[in-house]
Amino acid sequence: MRAIAVSEYGAEPAPMNLPRPEPGPGEVLVKVIAAGLNPVDWKVADGMLKDSVDAEFPLILGQDGAGVVEEVGADATRLRPGEPVYGTFSAVERGLGAFAEYAIARADGPIAGMPEGMIYTQAAAVPTAGAAALAMVDEARIDTGQTVLVVGATGGVGQGVVQLAALAGAKVIATAHDDMAGTMRRLGAAETVDYAHDDQSHGELNNEVLAVHSDGIDAVLDMVGDTSATESVAQLLRPGGTYVSAIWSVNPDSMEAKGLRGVNLERRASADVLDRLSDLIDAGDLRVQIEREVPLVDAPRALAENRTGGARGKTVIRV
């Protein structure tokens, strides 16, 4: 089967022809129609897991995908052949991932039936980014009337956070360049601020927010800020406020010393989380914006471009 894989950690991702995997007990084999690209995909290729997981090479990249159940292993009763599904398919220890014509998933794992009316390319963009967005809003305990700043709002996770925080009743301030301000407002942001994510702009961001919210805000949900940015932006929080980081840039002890709550995101996709996301999508409360679609052969280039940041939606790979 066609796949995008690396021969070792640090190697360049490349197209390869590899054997089709076979589902074991409790597993399903899915014919992949589309796969979603996430920053974690190139981080895995770089060796992010080398000290914690004994990977098998060649290692097929990609976590998120959508397709049709092709076969089911023994005791895999939750899903049936021919069923459209989406979910997470990464199994680094077996060299398996979603950037391939076929992928393996645990039938009781992070895989679910596709939301009604959703096409495969949209569904493939949901699992990792959607689960992260849902977890961030849950962890921040967003409530009606709160004011929330979303940093890195234009990417796949950020757009989900903007929508879910607004749905929870918060007044959302989203960081976005001017050409994305309209999109952010359509997704539920009440305000936007232009933020360049560099050291000199932290103070400018704080000044812009405080010019309108002089008494501070209730929560920061941050997709991109490093430790320095986190400490600076946290000055916007009222006593008792919450800072949630998607990239583990929070020092919880430092936050607690300032009377704040700091959280580094840990939760991952699961069948229950995907069911919640499906309900939100079916209800029209969560929309997925696809920035671009590329064929499988172009996935290595798309991974390289994703490294530069600045995403304005999800990249989806057509398998």
N, C-alpha and C positions, 0 to 999 in steps of 0.2 A: 504494500500500500504506500501511497505518497504521504510524506510527513516532513515536518520541519524539526530538525534535531541538532544537538551538539555532540561531538565525539568525546569531549571532556569539558570540565569546567574551564571557562575562559576562552573556549574556542568560539569561532564565529558560527552563528546559526546557519544551517544550510539545508536545502532540499535533499531528502534521502528516500530510498525505497526500502521499506522495512516490513517484516512479517506482520500479518494481521493478528492482533491478540485474540485469545480465546477466553470466554467468560468462565470463571470458576464458580464454586458454590456461593450463592448469595450475590452474584454479580450479574450485570447486564452488559451486553455489547451494543454500542450505539453507532449507527452510521452517521457521522458528523456532516452536517450541511453548512454550518457556520460556526466560527469560533471568535470569542471576544478577546481582544488584546488588553493586557494590564501591565503596569510597570513591574509587578512581581515576576512576570515572565522573563524579562531580560535580566532581572536580578538573580533569578534561579540559574540562568545560563552563566552568569558571572561567578557563581559559587556561593550564593547566599546561604545555602543549606549544607555546605560541605562539612561543617563541623558537627552537624546534628543528624544528617541522614546519609546512609550508605547508598548512593545513587547507582543505578545501572545505566551503562552507556552502550550504544547511543541513547541519549536522553531526549525524548520528544517533549517539546516545550508546549506551553499553553495550559491554562486551567479551565476557562469557561467555554462552554459549547452548547449547541442545540442541534438536535437531529431526531432520528427515528430509531426506536429499539429494534435491533436486528435479531439478537438472540438473548435468551435468558438462561443463566446457569441454574443448577439444582437449588431449590429452596428460595429462589428469587421470585416471590409471588406478588409483590406489590405492583410490578410493571409487566406489561405484556408486549410481545412482538407487534410492530406496527404502530406503537403509541408514540406520538410526538412528545419529546421531553427536552428539558434544558437543565443545566446544572454545572457541577464542578467535576472534572475528570482527571486531575493530576494525580499520578502515583509515581513519584520520583524514584522510590526504591525499586520499582519495576521498569523504569525507563519509559513510562507511558504518560501521555498528555493529550491535550485537545487539538493540537495543530496537526491533525492527521485525518485520513479518511475514516478511520474507526477508532473508538475510544472505549475504555472500560470504566464502569462506575459501580460502587456498591449499591444494591437495590434499596438498602435502608439508609443510604448516605445522602449527600447534598445533591439530589436529583429529583425532579418533579415534573408532572405534566405541564405542558406549555399553557400559558394564559390564553383564554379564548380570543380569537381575532388577532393574535400576535404572530408575526412572521418570524422565520428562523433567525434572520439577521438581527432583528430586534431582541429576541429572546437570548441570543448568545452574548449580548452586551450587558445582561442584567446581573448574573449571580454574584460575582465578587464586588462590583461597585455598588449594587443594590443592597447587598447584605451589610457592607461597610456603612453606607448611608443610614440604613435603618438602625444599626447598632450605635452609631454616633448620636443620633437623636434620642434613642433610648437612654444611653449613658448620661447624656446631658440633662435628662429629666425635663425636657422642654415643656412649658405649660403656657396656657393662654395669657396674653398680655406681656410676656417677656420680650426683651430685645436681644437678638442673637446676631453675632457677626460670623459669617462663613468666609474663611480665608482659603483661596484656591477654589472658588465657586464654579469656575467654568469647565472643569474636568468632569469625568463621568461620575465620580463619587460626589463631588461638590454640587453638581446639578441635582442629584438625588437628595442631598441634605437640604438644599434650598427648598425643594418642594415639600419634603416631609416636615421640616421645621415650620413652614408656613401652614401646613395642614394641621399641625398641633396647636396653632393659634398664636405663634410668635410673630413679632415684627422682625423681618429678616433684612440684614444689611449684607450685601454680597460684594466681594471684591471682583472687579471685572474691568477690562479696558472698555473704552467708550463704544467700540463696535459690537460688544457683547452685552451692553447694558440693557438693551431692549429685550434680548433673550432672557436675561435674568429676571426682569420684571414680569415677563410672561409666565415664568416658572413660579412666581410667587414672591420675589424679593420686593420689599417696599422701598429700598434705597440701594444704590450702588456706589462704590468708591474705587477709584483706579489705584492699583497697588502693584509695584514692580517686583516685589519679593527680594529686594536687596537690602543691605544693611542701612543705607541712607534713607530708605523709604519707610522704615518702621515708625519713626517719629511723625512723618507726614501722614501716615495712616491713622495714627492715634489722634493727631490734631483734627483731621477731617471728621472722624467719628465724634470726638468730644465737642466739636463745634455745633453739632446737632443734639448730642446726648451728653450734656455737661455733667450729669450725675452718674455717668457710666452705664454699662450694659450688664446683662445677666449671664451670658455664655459666649464662648468663642469655640467654634468648631473648625479645626484647622487641618487642611489636607497637605500643606506644603512647607510650613514654617520649621526651620531648624531650632535648636535650643536657644540661640541668641534671639531670634525673632519671637519665640514663645515667651521668653521672659519680658520682652519689651511690650508685646501686644497684650499680655496679661494685665498690664497696668490699666487697661480699659475696664476691667471687671469691678463691679461693686463688691463689697464684703459678702462672702458667701457664694460668689459666682463660680462658674465651672469652666474649665478649659479642657477640651477633648482634642487629642492629636491622633491623626491617622498614621503618623510615621514615627511614633514613640519619641517625640521631642520634649515631653513634659517631665519635669522633676516633681513628683507628687509631694515630697517633703518640703521643697522650696515653696510650692503653692500653699501647702498647709500652714507654713510659717507666716504667710501673708493673709491668712484667713480665707483662702480660696480652696477649691477642690480641683485637683488635676488628675486626668485619666488618659492613659495610653490604650488605644483601641486593641482589643484582643479577640472579640467574637468573630467567627467565620460563618460561611454559608452552611446551612443545614436544610434538611427537607422541610422542617417547620418554618424556617425563615423564608425559603422559596415559596411556600404556600402563602405566607403573609404578603410577600411581594406580588404574587399572582393576584391576590384579592385586591391589592392597591391598584395594580395595573388594570384589572377588569373594571374597577370602579371609576377609572379615569383620573385617579389621584396621583399617579406616578407615571411620568412620560420619560422615554429614553430617547435621547438625541444622538443619532449616529453622525459623527463628523465625516467619516469616509469608509468605503468598503474597498478591500483589495483582494486579489486572488491569492491562493495559498503560496504560489511561487514567489510572491512579493512580500511575504511575511518577514523575512530577514531585514529587508529595507525598512519596513514599518516599525519593527522593533528598534532599529537604530535611530529612527526619527523620534520615537517615543521617549528616548533618553533625554532629548533636549527640553522636554517639558512644554508647557503652553498649550496643552490639549483643550479643545473646545467641544468636547463630546467624546464618544467612543469610536475607536477603530475596530472594525469587524473584518474578519478574514473569511472569504467565501471558499469553502472546501469543494 
